[in-house]
């Protein structure tokens, strides 16, 4: 497929572990709704059993079994795909994406786009020099619930001018490091950090969707959970070293302050709240606080009026034209993973920018890294100094280890 070919896109799934299951469900959702704009032609994973499992699942969806590869280089050489959907651990995003882009494939990378800012910029540079499309896979912003609440705040002005956002999630919920799928998540060199940049990648993207450009960040963080992780990938036995507790104050260029507090290592009564305060009322997000408005939200206005999640969603959908609905919810799908895949495929077919390209992914990534850099530097940091790579003390050991 060339950049201007409007035919069916041949898609490879690269990385067939945990998160790839959600992507496969997204493929299924699109297929069930009638989308035939792409066909999955390859499943690639160093563990053949993982690739075979996903190939079988996809065959049940589309009637054709994708070819199975245990080597990305072999897959690239086979020329079986036009584009790739990368679902690998964070530490492999840059090496996999750059190789695929250099091989002439278009690429969508599961969030966070790269393990560091420098890694993310290397991926973006590879896309630019090869004139390939690069997308960041981000599902939260695409749900009808999240889009509805963002519309209610920014276009509808439901709660007036924003004044303060308070996000708190505190519990005692240690990771299960006996689970092979969790071992890499406790080690900075493999994941880049803890939940600040894992689930936090969703949080960072959504608050930027909601409130625009970030000015500066102040953050403190702790790592109370230092258990030994046995047989971690690549590194073997390692002490867990990612943050499990933090408090961040994020100031946007608009002047809005977002307070973001989390711990998974504190005993006693837990709490979770996500409140968005405006001059005319307050919106409360439903569901997991780190995924703003994925489950929707409710509002209480200054006159005491309660606004339900269903009302917000109904008003939002009624505000959309048919072409807007077709673009935001293609084929009637409302699944975030399905929509991110379709957006990538449609961008290729129509030679346009994806809704969330590499630079958009980098901006969300940078907000997460601002928290780390602030904690290490012991001061408030400017977004731009981290975005530009002028400040990277926290990230430097990761870049050095992976020769980025």
HELIX and SHEET records of a PDB file:
HELIX    1   1 UNK A   20  UNK A   32  1                                  13    
HELIX    2   2 UNK A   48  UNK A   62  1                                  15    
HELIX    3   3 UNK A   72  UNK A   78  1                                   7    
HELIX    4   4 UNK A   90  UNK A   92  5                                   3    
HELIX    5   5 UNK A   93  UNK A  102  1                                  10    
HELIX    6   6 UNK A  117  UNK A  130  1                                  14    
HELIX    7   7 UNK A  140  UNK A  142  5                                   3    
HELIX    8   8 UNK A  144  UNK A  154  1                                  11    
HELIX    9   9 UNK A  180  UNK A  183  1                                   4    
HELIX   10  10 UNK A  184  UNK A  186  5                                   3    
HELIX   11  11 UNK A  188  UNK A  191  1                                   4    
HELIX   12  12 UNK A  199  UNK A  211  1                                  13    
HELIX   13  13 UNK A  309  UNK A  319  1                                  11    
HELIX   14  14 UNK A  322  UNK A  328  1                                   7    
HELIX   15  15 UNK A  330  UNK A  332  5                                   3    
HELIX   16  16 UNK A  336  UNK A  349  1                                  14    
HELIX   17  17 UNK A  358  UNK A  377  1                                  20    
HELIX   18  18 UNK A  383  UNK A  387  1                                   5    
HELIX   19  19 UNK A  393  UNK A  401  1                                   9    
SHEET    1   A 6 UNK A  67  UNK A  69  0                                        
SHEET    2   A 6 UNK A  38  UNK A  44  1                                        
SHEET    3   A 6 UNK A   9  UNK A  14  1                                        
SHEET    4   A 6 UNK A  83  UNK A  86  1                                        
SHEET    5   A 6 UNK A 106  UNK A 110  1                                        
SHEET    6   A 6 UNK A 134  UNK A 137  1                                        
SHEET    1   B 9 UNK A 306  UNK A 307  0                                        
SHEET    2   B 9 UNK A 297  UNK A 301 -1                                        
SHEET    3   B 9 UNK A 281  UNK A 285 -1                                        
SHEET    4   B 9 UNK A 271  UNK A 278 -1                                        
SHEET    5   B 9 UNK A 162  UNK A 170 -1                                        
SHEET    6   B 9 UNK A 257  UNK A 263  1                                        
SHEET    7   B 9 UNK A 245  UNK A 252 -1                                        
SHEET    8   B 9 UNK A 214  UNK A 222 -1                                        
SHEET    9   B 9 UNK A 381  UNK A 382 -1                                        
SHEET    1   C 2 UNK A 228  UNK A 232  0                                        
SHEET    2   C 2 UNK A 236  UNK A 239 -1                                        
END                                                                             
